[in-house]
Amino acid sequence: MKKIYKVLYPIGFEVHEVADDFPTMIPFVEVKPLEGLKNEQSQFYNFAERKWEEAVTQDYSKRLKLLETLAETVQKENEELKKAAEEQAIQTTDTQLAIAEVYEMLVPANKEAK
């Protein structure tokens, strides 16, 4: 088992324990959050630098970069899902056509047998 951390926006995290082979994808990271802070939730994950930073040092350019990174990743994943859905639809249509062809071959055969 391994621990992964869900990055909360604008600050904070949630700890999740998952199987060692569990894929880590945004908004989760494997980088352990900072320790020794007065409030452990007063930190954010800087995706560009791949590290946790204390929120008091956060500036707006870093917050903007975080949002841009999250938006780009979500957009990329949405495009991949859309592509997969389109491929699935094509496969389903091909399967339905094949079933219809087999049915058409069998139905006349059944009528002739009667």
Secondary structure, DSSP 4 states (H G I P E B T S, - for coil): -EEEEEEPSSS-EEEEEE-TT----TTEE-SPPP-S-SSTTSEEEETTTTEEEEGGG--HHHHHHHHHHHHHHHHHHHHHHHHHHHHHHHHHHHHHHHHHHHHHHHHHHHHHH-
